[in-house]
């Protein structure tokens, strides 16, 4: 299983190349900002009730991670849906797909900005989930530690031989880890320039996602 291991509040965690966070000791798989129901282009088939490419790719990646980890619990860290009513308006094939993924495991939807809880789907709906020594919430709070959150869609700029490219990334320090958006090519949340630099300690690091995830110092100017 490709990933980068790190410790938070004594818990040993694995940041997967897909953007999911795996906690082997508890068999918890955590993902953030799925944004199901979003479409990255205007497509007539979306209006006809077919799965958008964005949603399909996200669910395929999630299914793959579940097969790799055999997770007993899945925690979705908020903004799981593109709009508050998406959980209701998702095509039936998508709802059935999610139900199959939920079968036989605990599933927790953390409330985010876009969703107050997808009541049309199974699972628990919470604002915060404590699993000592960690706590899971949508948006980081500066007063907390041992915190796992999402919300900001962090990315870092990477320089290759030919060009500069932006990649989703985990950010972590001794207090918290902030997950990238699991929806893949999601842009950073606007209006939060400097927020992550203020939240994260000076020694914070980033784990760049992709086929070969790697750890680097958190680039302060490109964290959001």
Secondary structure, 3 states (H helix, E strand, C coil): CCEEEEEECCEEEEEECCCCEEECCCCEEEECCCCECCCCCCCHHHHCCCCCHHHHHHHHHHHHHHHHHCCCEEEECCCCECCCCHHHHCCHHHHHHHHHHHCCCEEEEECCCCCCCCCCCCCEEECEEEECCEEEECCCCCCCCCEEECCCCCEEEEECCCCEEEEEEEEECCCEEECCCCCCCCCCCCCCCCHHHHHCCCCCEEEECCCCCEEEECCHHHCC
